[in-house]
Amino acid sequence: MPAAFVFEKLTEAQLQHKRKLAEALKGFVPDTALDRCTELIMYYKLHLHIEVERKGRYGDYSPHSGHGNRISVNHNLSQFEFLITFVHELAHHTAYLKYKHAHDPHGEEWKQEFRINMKPFLDSDVFPYDLRAALARHMMNPKYSQSADVKLLQVLKKYDSRKQDKLHVNDLLDGVEFVLKEHPESWMRRLKKLRTYALCESLDGKYKYRVHLMAEVKEMR
């Protein structure tokens, strides 16, 4: 695994490539992470695609898809979410280099690679203190997605101005009626909080649902 910085010395051609990558990535990741991200892309010869929003995923990884090793990340993530997703997908690549297909996609081999690849970012000043603490806890046993870690998502929300004034299932009290932003026809009532989800029911009491705690909602008054 490359150390604090991937290259000790860059050629002029590499410097030009790095500047172009940095220009393309600027604004998507924190400035303090830009150098390392660009050098990791160069070192591993990755093809990074910045995609439109995809429901149910923040990013993905495809080894040897005909165009090299492809990592994609949704464009509408906050800088910290984008960086975490990039490192998550990079870990799929480094796990593939070591184990090929002889490992579970989010098994122990991938988790160890995720920790290794995230460590230089955690050891630097990339993340604010509370987010670094939440992310460090997450990295003890990283999930298939940060969406499975509600505590991490809550801290990430603080650093995403687009989400700070939005209401989520987690913000509601039990018994409160609401509609999901993405499904305004589905009126529900929150029953109780689970670990990652809340148990909810339709207003007529006929159907029960598990709704993610960070699902965006509108409270019905």
C-alpha positions in Angstrom: 0.0 0.0 0.0 1.4 3.4 -0.9 2.4 5.5 2.1 1.4 9.1 3.0 1.9 10.2 -0.6 2.0 7.7 -3.4 4.9 9.1 -5.5 8.1 10.5 -4.2 8.8 12.4 -7.4 6.7 13.0 -10.4 7.8 13.5 -14.0 6.6 16.6 -15.9 4.0 14.4 -17.7 2.8 13.0 -14.4 2.5 16.5 -13.0 0.4 17.6 -15.9 -1.8 14.6 -15.5 -2.2 15.2 -11.8 -3.1 18.9 -12.4 -5.9 17.8 -14.8 -7.2 15.2 -12.4 -7.1 17.7 -9.5 -9.1 20.2 -11.6 -11.7 17.6 -12.4 -11.9 16.5 -8.7 -11.8 19.9 -7.1 -15.0 20.6 -5.2 -15.9 16.9 -5.0 -13.5 16.0 -2.2 -12.0 18.2 0.5 -9.0 20.3 -0.6 -6.9 18.5 2.0 -7.6 15.2 0.4 -7.1 16.3 -3.2 -3.4 15.4 -3.6 -3.7 11.9 -2.2 -6.9 11.1 -4.2 -5.3 12.2 -7.5 -2.1 10.2 -6.9 -4.1 7.1 -5.9 -6.0 7.4 -9.2 -2.7 7.6 -11.0 -1.0 4.9 -9.1 -3.7 2.4 -9.6 -4.5 3.5 -13.1 -8.2 4.0 -12.2 -10.9 5.3 -14.4 -13.1 7.5 -12.1 -16.6 8.3 -13.3 -18.6 10.9 -11.6 -22.2 9.8 -12.1 -25.7 11.2 -11.8 -27.6 10.2 -8.6 -28.4 6.5 -8.5 -31.0 5.3 -6.0 -29.7 2.6 -3.6 -26.0 3.2 -4.2 -23.4 5.9 -3.7 -20.8 4.3 -6.0 -19.5 1.1 -7.6 -16.4 -0.7 -8.8 -15.8 -2.8 -11.9 -12.5 -4.6 -12.4 -11.2 -4.9 -16.0 -14.5 -3.8 -17.6 -12.7 -3.3 -21.0 -11.6 0.2 -20.0 -9.4 -0.5 -17.1 -10.5 -0.5 -13.4 -13.6 1.6 -13.1 -14.8 3.4 -10.0 -17.9 5.5 -10.1 -19.2 7.9 -7.4 -22.5 9.9 -7.4 -22.0 13.6 -8.2 -24.5 14.9 -5.6 -22.7 13.7 -2.5 -21.1 16.1 0.0 -17.3 16.3 -0.1 -16.9 14.0 2.9 -19.5 11.5 1.6 -17.8 11.5 -1.8 -14.4 10.9 -0.3 -15.7 8.0 1.9 -17.3 6.5 -1.1 -14.2 6.8 -3.2 -12.1 5.1 -0.6 -14.8 2.4 -0.2 -14.6 1.7 -3.9 -10.8 1.9 -3.9 -10.8 -0.8 -1.3 -12.7 -3.1 -3.7 -9.9 -2.5 -6.2 -7.1 -3.2 -3.8 -8.9 -6.3 -2.4 -9.3 -7.5 -6.0 -5.6 -7.0 -6.7 -4.8 -9.2 -3.7 -7.5 -11.8 -3.8 -9.1 -11.6 -7.3 -12.6 -13.1 -7.0 -11.7 -15.3 -4.0 -13.3 -13.0 -1.4 -16.7 -11.7 -0.4 -17.4 -8.3 -1.8 -17.9 -6.8 1.7 -16.2 -9.5 3.7 -13.2 -9.4 6.0 -10.6 -9.0 3.1 -12.5 -5.9 1.8 -12.9 -4.5 5.3 -9.2 -4.7 6.0 -8.4 -3.0 2.7 -11.0 -0.3 3.5 -9.2 0.3 6.9 -5.8 0.4 5.2 -6.9 2.9 2.5 -8.8 5.1 4.9 -6.0 5.3 7.5 -4.0 8.1 5.9 -7.1 10.3 5.6 -8.0 9.6 9.3 -4.5 10.3 10.4 -4.5 13.7 8.7 -6.6 16.8 9.1 -9.1 15.9 6.3 -12.1 15.3 8.6 -13.3 17.5 11.5 -13.0 16.0 14.9 -16.6 14.7 15.4 -16.7 13.2 11.9 -13.3 11.6 12.3 -14.5 10.0 15.6 -17.7 8.7 14.0 -15.8 7.4 10.9 -13.2 5.7 13.1 -15.9 3.9 14.9 -17.4 2.9 11.6 -14.1 1.6 10.4 -13.9 -0.9 13.3 -16.5 -3.0 11.4 -17.3 -1.1 8.2 -20.7 -1.9 6.6 -21.6 -2.5 2.9 -22.5 1.2 2.8 -22.4 4.3 5.1 -26.1 4.3 4.8 -26.2 1.3 7.2 -24.5 3.4 9.9 -27.1 5.9 11.1 -24.7 7.6 13.6 -22.2 8.3 10.9 -24.9 9.6 8.6 -26.1 12.0 11.3 -22.7 13.5 11.7 -22.3 13.7 7.9 -25.6 15.6 7.7 -24.0 18.4 9.8 -21.5 19.0 7.1 -23.9 19.0 4.2 -25.8 22.3 3.9 -28.3 20.7 1.6 -29.5 18.4 4.3 -29.3 20.4 7.4 -32.9 21.8 7.2 -34.5 18.6 6.0 -36.6 16.3 8.2 -35.8 12.6 8.4 -37.6 9.6 10.0 -35.0 9.6 12.7 -36.1 13.2 13.7 -39.8 12.1 14.4 -41.3 10.9 17.6 -43.2 7.7 17.8 -46.8 8.1 16.8 -46.1 11.0 14.4 -47.7 10.8 10.9 -45.7 11.6 7.9 -45.2 11.1 4.1 -42.0 10.1 2.4 -40.6 12.8 0.2 -40.1 10.3 -2.7 -43.5 8.7 -2.2 -45.9 11.5 -1.2 -48.9 9.2 -1.7 -47.8 6.9 1.1 -49.0 8.3 4.5 -47.5 6.5 7.5 -47.2 6.6 11.2 -43.9 5.9 13.0 -44.2 3.2 15.6 -40.8 2.6 17.0 -37.1 3.1 16.3 -35.0 0.1 15.4 -31.3 0.1 14.7 -31.1 1.4 11.2 -34.8 1.6 10.4 -38.0 2.6 12.1 -41.0 0.4 12.2 -43.9 2.3 10.6 -47.5 1.5 9.6 -50.1 2.7 7.1 -52.6 5.0 8.7 -55.3 2.4 8.4 -53.1 0.0 10.4 -53.2 -2.7 7.7 -49.6 -2.6 6.6 -46.3 -2.3 8.4 -43.0 -1.1 6.9 -39.4 -0.7 7.8 -38.3 2.7 6.8 -34.6 3.9 6.9 -34.1 6.3 9.7 -32.4 8.8 7.3 -35.3 8.7 4.8 -36.5 12.3 4.1 -40.0 12.9 5.2 -42.7 15.6 5.6 -44.5 15.6 8.9 -48.3 15.7 8.6 -50.0 18.0 11.1 
